[in-house]
Amino acid sequence: PAAPWAETAVLLTLSFLAGQHVFFGWFNESPQPAGFWMFLFVTWAALRRERRGASAVLALFTLQALWGAMLQRGYGHELLLHDAALLWRYLLVLNCSGMTIACYVTEQRLRAAALLRDSLALRDRALEQVQEGVVLADAQRHVTFVNAAFEQLTGYARNELLGGNCSVLQGSRTSSQTAQAIRDCLAAQRPFRGEILNYRKDGGVFWNDLSITPIVDRQGNLLEFFGVQRDITAQREAAMALKRSQEQLSLVLKGTNDGVWDWDIATNTIERSSAWYHMLGYQPGEVEFSRANDHGVVHPDDLPLVNAKLKETLAGPDERY
């Protein structure tokens, strides 16, 4: 990335100028001991660029110190005039302190990286156990992970999807409005929840109950997209079959001259034909009848037998009442 390289270039440039100031007397004809500049840039290099950065800065300072001493310039030469051992001690302290900081920072970052890898591995193992299809994509919408359920649902192998995007699941019958709604939500980093007709690798279609959630960090920066896919084809087909059945029943109730009624025991609702109402002298929908008030249209002498036969039918194997 450009940013780390730019930072490294700035660090080395400032370190070079600081070394020239201390060891060659740049910007100052009578340089005073300014060792804190060395420690400042060494610490910067250790914290930001770790061991490689610290090694580069330390090598630069050491070279400048020795070269300045040879040319009888700067702080290195001043140390040599008093005691040659002082120069080596200074360089030893500078290098040891810098590398100690760099090693510590590197070790901490390696531990953090290992912890992150373990956390990601644990996350992947957990997602593998999810029964629904799970897909993760980066901020550029490139797939970074799919679980086994996703592979089974779509027919695509994991290596066929990684690095690509989920548009391969769309086809000619996929709603363009729904596909555009998904793209709009992704661009705006908003969650999406809806149903879409998708295609498997073999060309088969399935209805997908799709949920996509953007994952952001504490600063609100987008990290990845978390998607869950569930095959609801069977539920959709059952709902369509029920709708067709209800429409057919409605046509029968409207067109027959017989008194027809249909009792939904689960909801305790009863559909009746117009002829049924007319037989009893009512207009369709004039009175709402249910099992609770059916006794009003049954002769009191017949009511015990009707109720007994009804209970017997409900409790027994007979399909007719």
Summary of the structure (lengths in Angstrom):
residues: 321
radius of gyration: 39.9
end to end distance: 79.3
largest distance: 130.6
contacts: 848
relative contact order: 0.05
helix: 58%
strand: 15%
